[in-house]
């Protein structure tokens, strides 16, 4: 029987053209090229061991955009499997039946395994997911389902029970900076043929504003490099405008493009990722000063001010989980007994932002911030605890009175 899927997604990915976006060209080809996800892909971790031993069952991968498709392709390459990609939005039952039949035929005739990668698998209805069950269970194909939602809620429980479930985490700013440097140095697939001088604040801005998404970061980098006019490396040092233009012309015609310098500044980074940089260091004074202003504004019931500082932190790339934690603390410390509904609302907001992520997480954060500003304030519980703690630290600790002790067991049981 002719293999209906002889030309697969894997072949297309393997032959990425020079015209493809930088993120596609720099796609990792091995686990060693992977940046991030050490919690599941570091040497010795379960998923890595299963991939290297080619003992991988079906997988359900959840998490933010940026790495799930790449990981699925790397798994297919390392296990020498056929790679078929389907979309949970576009694929229909007829197409899925063809894929399942081709996978079974491929395994029977050539012994080659098939990995079926389903992007946004949560969009499949129960009937579509049930089609995969028999072949997943029999081993005719390996399923890798990708979703940005909680798979235990949105994926058929029968599929989940037959799969390993892993969650990918957003890349950190430092990890994205590693990818930027790697792309700038790679002559084969990256931007190594361009002579790029990238300022540290520009690199950090791209990494921060990419929200942990490598695709977004690398594509913004490429836009910046390819749209920034190069200049001669020695241009501008005490030379007239005409001398600079002559040097630029000579460098272009005689020495080639590599002798020209592309200066990737913070301004270029802002234009590339379409977001203005805000002076804000998540580990420095700006971090502590801004969160202090945010809390003090809520304490003073200054709703306009609190919302402004919230917007600044979110715009600068502050961790929204950190902000949510501060609101929960404020609800108990500052609102306290004056409004018993404040703490449950703050906890609900914290759970909501974890569930939906950015950018929509801004909305429950603003909701909770406005509520805390409008709520009455009472710090009695916090101040009472502080006073008791100070007393314990400065005085002799009191013994538990007899009438308050646990009387279920005798103090000195007889032998």
C-alpha positions in Angstrom: 0.0 0.0 0.0 1.3 3.4 -0.9 2.2 5.7 2.0 -0.2 8.6 1.8 2.0 10.7 4.0 5.4 9.9 2.5 6.2 13.7 2.3 5.8 14.6 5.9 6.2 17.7 8.1 9.5 16.3 9.3 10.9 16.6 5.7 9.6 20.1 5.4 11.1 21.2 8.7 14.4 19.5 7.8 14.7 21.6 4.6 14.0 25.0 6.1 14.8 27.5 3.4 16.9 30.6 3.9 13.7 32.7 3.5 12.1 31.1 6.5 11.9 33.2 9.7 14.8 33.2 12.0 12.9 31.2 14.7 12.2 28.4 12.2 15.8 28.3 11.0 17.2 28.2 14.6 14.8 25.5 15.7 16.7 23.0 17.9 17.6 19.8 16.2 18.7 17.8 19.3 18.0 17.9 23.0 21.5 19.4 23.6 20.5 22.4 21.6 17.3 22.9 23.7 17.4 25.9 26.0 15.3 25.7 29.1 12.9 23.0 30.3 15.6 21.5 32.5 12.9 20.2 34.8 11.9 17.6 32.3 14.8 17.5 29.8 18.0 17.7 31.9 20.2 14.6 31.8 18.7 11.9 34.0 15.1 13.3 33.9 12.3 10.9 33.0 11.4 12.4 29.6 14.9 12.6 28.4 15.7 9.0 29.5 12.5 7.8 27.6 13.5 9.7 24.5 17.1 8.5 24.4 16.0 4.9 25.1 13.2 5.2 22.4 10.8 4.0 25.1 8.5 6.9 24.8 4.7 6.4 25.3 2.2 9.0 24.0 2.6 12.5 25.5 0.4 15.4 26.4 2.4 18.6 26.6 0.9 21.7 28.1 2.3 25.2 28.5 2.7 28.6 26.7 3.6 28.9 23.0 7.1 28.6 21.9 8.5 25.1 22.4 5.9 22.3 22.1 6.1 21.8 18.3 9.9 22.0 18.4 10.1 19.4 21.2 7.8 17.1 19.2 10.0 17.3 16.1 13.2 16.7 18.1 11.6 13.6 19.6 10.7 12.4 16.1 14.2 13.0 14.9 15.9 11.2 17.8 13.6 8.2 17.6 13.7 8.0 13.8 9.9 8.3 13.6 7.7 9.6 10.9 6.4 13.0 12.0 2.8 14.0 11.1 1.4 17.3 12.2 -2.3 17.9 12.7 -4.2 21.0 13.9 -6.9 20.7 16.5 -8.7 23.6 14.9 -8.5 22.5 11.2 -8.2 18.7 11.1 -11.4 16.7 10.6 -12.4 13.1 11.2 -11.7 11.9 7.6 -8.1 13.3 7.7 -7.5 11.7 11.1 -8.7 8.3 9.8 -6.2 8.5 6.9 -3.4 9.4 9.3 -4.2 6.5 11.6 -4.5 4.0 8.7 -1.2 5.2 7.2 0.6 4.9 10.6 -0.6 1.3 11.1 0.4 0.4 7.5 3.9 2.0 8.0 4.5 0.1 11.1 3.4 -3.2 9.5 5.3 -2.8 6.3 8.5 -1.0 7.2 8.6 -1.2 11.0 8.9 2.6 11.2 7.0 4.3 14.0 4.8 7.3 13.6 4.5 10.3 15.8 1.3 12.2 15.3 1.6 15.7 16.7 -1.8 17.5 17.3 -1.5 21.1 18.0 -4.2 22.6 20.2 -5.6 19.2 20.9 -8.1 20.7 23.3 -10.2 21.8 20.3 -10.8 18.1 19.3 -14.3 16.9 20.4 -14.7 13.6 22.2 -15.5 11.7 18.9 -12.2 13.0 17.3 -10.2 12.1 20.3 -11.8 8.6 20.6 -10.6 7.8 17.0 -7.0 7.8 18.3 -7.6 5.6 21.3 -7.3 2.1 19.8 -4.1 2.9 17.9 -2.5 4.8 20.8 -3.3 1.8 23.0 -2.0 -0.8 20.5 1.1 1.2 19.8 0.4 1.8 16.1 1.2 5.4 16.6 2.6 7.7 19.3 0.5 10.7 20.1 2.0 14.0 21.1 -0.8 16.4 22.0 -0.1 20.1 22.7 -2.3 22.5 24.6 -2.1 25.8 26.3 -4.9 24.6 28.7 -4.9 22.2 31.7 -5.1 18.8 29.9 -6.8 17.2 32.8 -9.8 19.5 32.2 -9.8 19.8 28.4 -8.4 16.5 27.0 -10.3 13.2 27.0 -9.5 11.4 30.3 -9.0 8.1 28.4 -6.2 9.7 26.3 -4.6 11.4 29.3 -4.6 8.0 31.2 -2.6 6.5 28.3 -0.1 9.3 28.1 2.6 11.0 30.1 1.6 14.6 30.9 4.3 17.3 31.1 4.2 21.0 31.4 6.6 23.3 29.7 7.6 26.6 31.4 8.1 30.0 29.7 11.8 30.7 29.0 13.5 33.1 31.4 15.0 36.3 30.3 18.5 34.8 30.7 17.6 31.8 28.5 16.2 34.1 25.8 19.4 36.1 25.9 21.3 32.9 25.3 19.2 32.2 22.2 19.8 35.8 20.9 23.6 35.4 21.3 23.4 31.9 19.6 21.4 33.3 16.7 23.8 36.2 16.2 26.8 33.8 16.2 25.4 31.1 13.9 26.6 31.5 10.3 24.7 28.5 8.9 21.2 29.2 10.1 21.3 32.4 12.1 22.6 36.0 11.6 26.3 35.2 11.8 27.0 36.7 8.4 26.0 40.1 9.6 28.4 42.2 11.7 26.0 43.0 14.6 26.9 45.0 17.7 24.0 44.5 20.1 23.8 46.7 23.2 23.2 44.9 26.5 20.0 46.9 27.2 18.7 46.1 23.8 19.2 42.4 24.3 17.5 42.6 27.7 14.6 44.5 26.3 13.9 42.0 23.6 14.2 39.1 26.1 11.9 40.8 28.7 9.2 41.8 26.3 9.0 38.4 24.6 7.2 36.9 27.6 9.2 33.7 27.5 8.4 33.0 23.9 11.5 32.1 21.8 9.7 32.5 18.5 8.6 36.1 19.3 12.1 37.0 20.5 14.1 35.6 17.6 11.7 37.0 14.9 11.9 40.5 16.6 15.7 40.1 16.5 15.7 39.3 12.8 13.4 42.3 12.0 15.8 44.6 13.9 18.9 43.3 12.2 17.5 43.3 8.7 15.9 46.7 8.8 18.8 48.6 10.5 21.0 50.5 8.0 24.6 49.3 8.4 27.5 51.8 8.7 31.2 51.4 8.2 32.9 50.3 11.4 35.1 53.3 11.6 32.5 55.8 10.5 31.7 58.8 12.7 35.0 59.2 14.5 35.9 62.8 13.7 34.9 62.4 10.1 32.7 64.7 8.0 29.3 63.5 6.6 30.9 63.1 3.2 33.8 61.0 4.6 31.3 58.7 6.3 29.3 58.3 3.1 32.5 57.6 1.1 33.6 55.0 3.7 30.2 53.4 3.6 30.3 53.2 -0.2 33.8 51.8 -0.3 32.9 49.2 2.3 29.9 48.1 0.4 31.6 47.9 -3.0 35.1 46.7 -2.1 35.0 44.7 1.1 31.5 43.4 1.2 28.6 43.5 3.6 30.5 41.8 6.5 32.7 44.9 6.9 29.7 47.0 7.8 28.4 47.3 11.3 24.8 47.0 12.3 24.4 48.7 15.7 21.4 47.1 17.5 20.5 49.7 20.1 17.7 49.9 22.6 15.8 52.1 20.1 16.0 49.4 17.5 14.8 46.9 20.0 11.8 49.0 20.9 10.9 49.3 17.2 11.4 45.6 16.6 9.1 44.4 19.3 6.8 47.4 19.1 7.0 48.2 22.8 8.7 51.1 24.5 11.3 50.3 27.1 10.5 51.3 30.7 13.4 52.0 33.2 12.7 49.0 35.4 15.1 46.4 36.9 13.2 43.4 38.4 16.1 42.9 40.9 17.0 46.5 41.6 15.7 49.7 43.1 13.0 50.2 40.4 11.5 46.8 41.4 11.2 47.6 45.1 10.3 51.2 44.6 7.5 50.5 42.2 5.9 47.7 44.3 6.2 49.9 47.3 4.4 52.7 45.5 1.7 50.2 44.4 1.1 48.9 48.0 1.1 52.4 49.5 -1.3 53.6 46.9 -3.7 50.8 47.8 -3.2 51.5 51.5 -4.1 55.1 50.9 -7.2 54.1 48.8 -5.6 55.9 45.8 -7.2 53.7 43.1 -5.8 55.8 40.2 -2.3 55.7 41.5 -2.4 52.0 42.3 -3.7 51.1 38.8 -0.9 53.3 37.3 1.8 51.5 39.2 0.2 48.1 38.3 0.3 49.1 34.6 3.9 50.2 34.8 5.0 46.9 36.4 3.1 44.9 33.8 4.4 47.0 30.9 8.0 46.5 32.2 7.6 42.7 32.3 7.2 42.2 36.0 6.2 38.7 37.0 2.4 38.9 37.3 2.5 36.1 39.9 4.6 38.3 42.1 2.0 41.1 41.9 -0.8 38.7 42.7 1.1 37.5 45.8 1.5 41.0 47.0 -2.3 41.7 46.6 -3.1 38.5 48.6 -0.7 39.7 51.4 -2.3 43.2 51.3 -5.8 41.7 51.6 -4.9 40.0 54.9 -2.4 42.5 56.3 -4.1 45.9 55.5 -7.8 45.1 54.8 -8.0 42.3 57.3 -11.0 42.2 59.5 -12.6 45.3 58.0 -13.7 43.3 54.9 -13.7 39.5 55.2 -14.4 39.2 51.5 -11.1 40.8 50.5 -8.8 37.8 51.1 -11.1 35.3 49.2 -11.2 37.7 46.3 -7.4 38.2 46.3 -6.9 34.4 46.3 -9.4 34.0 43.5 -7.5 36.6 41.5 -4.2 34.8 42.2 -5.7 31.5 40.9 -7.2 33.3 37.9 -4.0 34.8 36.7 -2.2 31.4 37.1 -5.0 29.8 35.0 -5.2 32.3 32.1 -1.7 33.8 32.0 -0.7 37.0 30.3 -1.9 39.2 28.7 -5.4 38.6 30.1 -4.0 38.2 33.6 -3.9 42.0 33.7 -7.7 42.1 34.0 -8.2 40.1 37.3 -5.1 42.0 38.7 -6.8 45.3 38.0 -10.0 44.0 39.4 -8.4 42.9 42.7 -6.3 46.2 42.9 -9.5 48.3 42.6 -11.3 46.3 45.2 -8.4 46.6 47.7 -8.3 50.4 47.1 -12.0 50.7 47.8 -12.2 48.4 50.8 -12.0 49.6 54.4 -8.7 48.9 56.1 -8.0 47.2 59.4 -4.5 46.1 60.5 -5.5 44.8 64.0 -4.8 41.1 63.3 -1.4 41.9 61.7 -0.4 44.3 64.6 -1.5 41.8 67.2 0.6 39.1 65.7 3.6 41.5 65.5 3.2 42.4 69.1 3.0 38.8 70.2 6.0 37.9 68.2 8.0 40.8 69.7 7.0 39.6 73.2 8.2 36.1 72.5 11.5 37.3 71.2 12.2 39.7 74.0 10.7 37.8 77.0 10.8 34.3 78.4 8.4 32.0 76.6 5.4 31.0 78.6 4.5 27.4 79.3 1.0 26.2 78.2 -1.4 26.5 81.2 -2.8 23.2 82.6 -6.4 24.0 81.5 -5.2 24.5 77.9 -3.2 21.3 77.6 -4.3 18.2 75.7 -5.8 15.9 78.4 -6.2 12.8 76.2 -3.0 11.3 77.4 -1.5 11.3 81.0 1.5 13.5 81.4 3.6 10.8 83.1 2.1 7.4 82.1 2.9 4.6 84.5 5.2 1.9 83.3 
